[in-house]
């Protein structure tokens, strides 16, 4: 019996999430953030909605909160950490981290291609 297109799509996504995690050193925070090359459409839609509403800073923080993982694959930040990140963290670092996390798919492709 052949798999349906939906089964193939969900199996591919599960493979991506089970695969290699990428690392981002954040020396200013004395940590390394781990992340996957993809996240669910639900997560991406929250980020896109904030961006479309003109809430760029909130969208960047949402990316960090939802996509930052520890070495075991657990989220680093809690949902309640958003306000502290928005008001008490260096914007330059937030932008750098969010940019890396939001371009994870491109990062993975570049690594595969050897760039």
Residue pairs with C-beta under 8 A, 6 or more apart in sequence:
3 11
13 38
13 40
16 36
16 37
16 38
17 36
17 38
19 36
19 37
21 34
21 35
21 36
21 69
21 71
21 73
22 34
22 35
22 36
22 37
22 104
22 107
22 108
22 111
23 32
23 33
23 34
24 32
24 33
24 34
24 35
24 97
24 100
24 101
25 32
26 32
26 33
26 93
26 97
28 90
28 93
29 93
31 76
32 71
33 68
33 69
33 76
33 97
33 101
34 68
34 69
34 70
34 71
34 73
35 67
35 68
35 69
35 100
35 101
35 104
36 67
36 69
36 104
37 104
37 105
37 107
37 108
38 104
38 105
39 66
39 67
39 104
43 66
43 67
46 62
46 66
47 59
47 62
47 63
47 66
47 102
48 59
50 56
50 58
50 59
50 62
51 59
57 86
57 91
57 94
58 82
58 86
60 94
60 95
60 98
61 82
61 85
61 86
61 94
61 98
62 82
63 98
63 101
63 102
64 77
64 85
64 94
64 97
64 98
64 101
65 75
65 77
65 78
65 79
65 81
65 82
65 85
66 75
67 101
67 102
67 104
68 75
68 76
68 77
68 97
68 101
69 75
69 76
70 76
77 85
85 94
100 107
